[in-house]
Amino acid sequence: MALKFNVGGGRDLGSVVHEAIDLVEAKIKIPEGHFLVWGGEFENQQRAMARLGVVVPIAVLIVLGLLYTALQSGRSAAAILIATPFAMTGGVFALFITGIPLSVSAAIGFIALLGQVCLMGLLVLSATEEMRRNGVELFEAVTEGATQRLRAVLMASLLALLGLMPMALSTSIGSETQRPFAVVIVGGMLTTFFVAMFILPVIYTMVTSKQMLTPEEVDEQLDTQV
């Protein structure tokens, strides 16, 4: 026997079904030889969230490897990942303000936001480390690197923010699956800009080595070892 019901407006699927499960377990005694299965969209959601639990760690490892390959520094790559949660707070607050629950669409938005944050961090730290290899002091390199990349970071942030703004504000048919993704990106890009410009440089100065060898010093060390 199938018993169907729909979720009313203002409630998310997950919380409604969990509440229904608790009520059924508390007030209904299932006859011997019978069992209940909660399926439909709820089952699909649970399956998708379980897959995301595997995909997200793999995505983080891949991003860490790509950052290390681009920067040739484990500390710099770690600094970007440490700054990532600060940037993602914008997406969390955006969901809270709009009253949108965490769904599969929103979770995918956070994965996409992870890529945007790492891109902004890579822009800033690549310029910073290039200056340090040219002999510039740490504090000056951090300041000048963020200043040089200001336009690039601002343009990339505005591109993602303005491009997804219509989707984030949409209330038409089908928006319930697209809107959470867009809201996470729009909210996240607001904080990503400030994190890349201000918080990431501070974290970088805390985790990086105070001295960086110039190309000439690296060549001298190689000649000495040979």
N, C-alpha and C positions, 0 to 999 in steps of 0.2 A: 504494500500500500504506500502510495506517495502522498505526502502532505507538503504543499507548496505555500510559500508566502514571500512577499516582497518587502524590501526595506523602505520605510517612509523617508520623507525629506528631512534633512538635518541630522541624520544618523549615518554612520559608516557601517559597511557590511560586517566587518570583523567583530566589532563590539556588540552588535545586535545578535549575531549568531552565538557568540560566547555567552551572552546574557541568557539567550534562549536555552542553551545547553545546561547552564547552571539551574535554571528554573525546572527544566524537565527532570534533571537528576534529583532535585530536591522534592518535587511534588508528584512525580509520576513513577509508579512501580511497574516495571516492564514484566509482562507475564513470562513464565518459563518457556524457553524455546524461541523467544523473539529477541530481536536486537534492533538498534537504531543506527542509521548511517546518515551523516550530515554531508550532503553533496552539493551539486550545482556550482554556482559561482564561488561559494565559500571554499569548496574543495579545490577549485582551480587556483584561488588566491593562496591557499596554504601550500600548494605544490610550487607555485611560482616563488613564494617567499623562501621556501626551502632551497630552491635552485639559486636564488640570490645569495643565500648564505655561503654557497660554494663559489659563486662567480666573483663576489666582492673581494675576498682575500686574494684570489688569483689576479684580479685587476690591479690591486694595490702592489703586488709583487712585480707585475709587468711594468707598471708605472715607475716603481723604484729602480728597476733595471734600466729602463730607458733614461731616467734622470741621471743615473750614474754614468751611463754611456755618453750622454751629452755634456756633462760637467766634469767627468773624470775625477770625481770627489764624492766619497761616501758621505762625508759630513754635510756637504752642500745639498745632496739629495735628501738626507735625513732632515735638514732644516726646512725644506719645502714641505715634506710630509708632516712635520710637527706643526707647521703653520696651517695645514689644511683644515683641521677641526675649527679653528677660529673663523676661517672664511665660510665654512658651511653653516655657521650659526645664523647667517642671513636667511638661508633656506628654511631652517627650523622655525625662526620667528615669522617668516612669511606664511608658513602653513598654520601656525598658531593664530595669527591675526585674521587670516581668511577663514578659519574654522575648518580647514580641510584635513582629514585624518591621513596618517601615513599609509599609503597604498603602494601597490606594485609600481604604478606610474610615478609616484613621488620618489620611490627608492631608485628607480632608473634615472630620475632627475639628479639625485645625489651622486650617482656614478658619473654622469656627464659633467656635473659640477666639479668633481674631483679632477677631471681632465683639464677643465678651464683654470682651476687654481694652480695646477702644476705648470701649465703653459705660462701664466703670469709670473710665477716664481722663477721659471727658467729664463724668461726675458730679463728679469732684474738681476739674478745672480750671475748670468753669463757675462753681462757687462761689468759687474763688480769684480769677478775673478779675472777678467781680461786686464782690468786696470791694475790689479794686484800683481799680476805676472809682469807688468811693465814697471814695477817698483813703487807704485803708489801705496801709501800707508792704509791700514785697514779702515779706519773711520772715514777718511776722505774717499776711499774707493767705494764704500757702502753708500755714502751720501751722493756722490757723483753718479754711481750706477743707477740708483733709483731715479735721480733727476733725468738722466739720459733716456730712460725707458718710460718716462711718464706718459708721453704721447701714445706710445705703442700700447701700453697697458690700458690707458683710458679709451682708446679706439676699440680695442678688443672687447672691453667690458661693455661699452655702449652698443656695440654690434649685437652681442648676445642679448643684452637687456631689452633694447628697442625692438629687435627682431621677434622676440617671444612675448612682448607686452600684449599684443592683440589676443594671443591665445590665452594668456593669463587672465585677461579681463572678460573672456567669452563666457556666455551662459547659455549658448544655443545647444541644440541636440548634438550629443557626442562630446561635449566639453568635459563631462565628468571623467573621461579617461585621459584627455589631453591637458586639462587645466592644472592638475597637480604637478605634472612634469614642468610646465612652464612657470608656475609659481615658485617652485624650488630654484630654478635657474635665475629668474628675475631677482628674487630676494638674495640669493647667494652672490650674484654679481655685484650687488651694492656693497657687500662687505668684502668681497674678494679684492676690489680695488684698494681699499684702505689697508687690508692685510698685506698685500704685495708691496705697497709703498712704505708702510710704517712698521708693521709687526714682524714681517719676514726679515728685514735688515737687522732688527734687534736680535732675533733668534739666530741669525747667521753669525753675528759677532760673538755670540755666546758659545756656539758649537764648533766654529772653524778654528784652525790653527792661527796663531797670531802672526806668524811669518810664512810667506809663500815664496818659493824659489822662482826666480826669473828664468827665462829660457837659457840665458848665458850660464847661470849657476847650475842648471840641470845638465848642460853639456859638459861643464867642468867636472861634475860628479861622475858622469859616465866615462869621461877620459881617465879619471883617477882610478875607477874600478877596472878599466881595461888594462 
